[in-house]
Amino acid sequence: MNYVDLFLVFVGLLLVIAGIVGSFLPVIPGPPLSWLGLLTLHLTDAVPQDWTFLGITLAVAVAITILDYIIPAMGTKRYGGSKAGAIGTTVGLIVGLLSPIPLGFLIGAFIGAFIGELSFNKTSTQVALKAALGSFIGFIASTFIKAVVTMVFLVLYVLQVIEHKDVIFSLG
């Protein structure tokens, strides 16, 4: 093992952790970033390249990334919401992230969906609340799925490091 490989192991771990963070932040693609961490680990000389493993995990990362766009829209549509509610959810989420309020991203997502429905569709408060709830539920479901997948990628990463620890940490 050389120092470049040790550096790649460290960078891979940072990418997997950044992917977990990205599961909660809409501007960072969580599952693909975590997958890049797995790929980085497999590009070292210490860990044998397993293209089947990388292919399956890539397919999962891509599928979850696609579902990340579909699930909130399904939640919004199921509860009578519109595209304005979905856009409001995203805008509210970002504003909530930047605010100093605890769990601001959750509160912001809900309020954003509500304002989006109320402002752009001129719906009643009752309809806007129902649509905002649907958009919010879709967002929570999508975030939960991304978080689970990226945590599984972290576990897989750690298991690979443990399995090859003798080679990774022998700098001879």
ChimeraX attribute file (.defattr): number of C-alpha atoms within 10 A of each C-alpha:
attribute: neighborCount
match mode: 1-to-1
recipient: residues
	/A:1	15
	/A:2	15
	/A:3	12
	/A:4	11
	/A:5	21
	/A:6	19
	/A:7	13
	/A:8	19
	/A:9	24
	/A:10	14
	/A:11	16
	/A:12	25
	/A:13	22
	/A:14	15
	/A:15	23
	/A:16	27
	/A:17	19
	/A:18	19
	/A:19	29
	/A:20	26
	/A:21	19
	/A:22	22
	/A:23	26
	/A:24	22
	/A:25	16
	/A:26	16
	/A:27	10
	/A:28	15
	/A:29	20
	/A:30	28
	/A:31	32
	/A:32	24
	/A:33	24
	/A:34	33
	/A:35	28
	/A:36	20
	/A:37	27
	/A:38	26
	/A:39	23
	/A:40	20
	/A:41	26
	/A:42	23
	/A:43	17
	/A:44	19
	/A:45	16
	/A:46	21
	/A:47	19
	/A:48	12
	/A:49	14
	/A:50	11
	/A:51	11
	/A:52	9
	/A:53	13
	/A:54	16
	/A:55	13
	/A:56	11
	/A:57	21
	/A:58	19
	/A:59	14
	/A:60	16
	/A:61	24
	/A:62	15
	/A:63	13
	/A:64	20
	/A:65	17
	/A:66	11
	/A:67	16
	/A:68	21
	/A:69	14
	/A:70	14
	/A:71	20
	/A:72	25
	/A:73	22
	/A:74	19
	/A:75	24
	/A:76	27
	/A:77	18
	/A:78	15
	/A:79	18
	/A:80	19
	/A:81	28
	/A:82	22
	/A:83	17
	/A:84	19
	/A:85	35
	/A:86	32
	/A:87	18
	/A:88	26
	/A:89	32
	/A:90	23
	/A:91	20
	/A:92	25
	/A:93	27
	/A:94	20
	/A:95	17
	/A:96	22
	/A:97	21
	/A:98	12
	/A:99	13
	/A:100	9
	/A:101	12
	/A:102	10
	/A:103	11
	/A:104	18
	/A:105	23
	/A:106	21
	/A:107	18
	/A:108	25
	/A:109	30
	/A:110	29
	/A:111	23
	/A:112	28
	/A:113	34
	/A:114	30
	/A:115	21
	/A:116	27
	/A:117	30
	/A:118	21
	/A:119	14
	/A:120	13
	/A:121	15
	/A:122	12
	/A:123	16
	/A:124	10
	/A:125	13
	/A:126	11
	/A:127	17
	/A:128	25
	/A:129	22
	/A:130	19
	/A:131	29
	/A:132	32
	/A:133	23
	/A:134	26
	/A:135	36
	/A:136	30
	/A:137	20
	/A:138	25
	/A:139	28
	/A:140	18
	/A:141	16
	/A:142	22
	/A:143	21
	/A:144	13
	/A:145	16
	/A:146	25
	/A:147	20
	/A:148	14
	/A:149	23
	/A:150	26
	/A:151	19
	/A:152	14
	/A:153	23
	/A:154	23
	/A:155	13
	/A:156	14
	/A:157	23
	/A:158	15
	/A:159	12
	/A:160	16
	/A:161	19
	/A:162	12
	/A:163	12
	/A:164	14
	/A:165	14
	/A:166	12
	/A:167	16
	/A:168	20
	/A:169	15
	/A:170	12
	/A:171	11
	/A:172	6
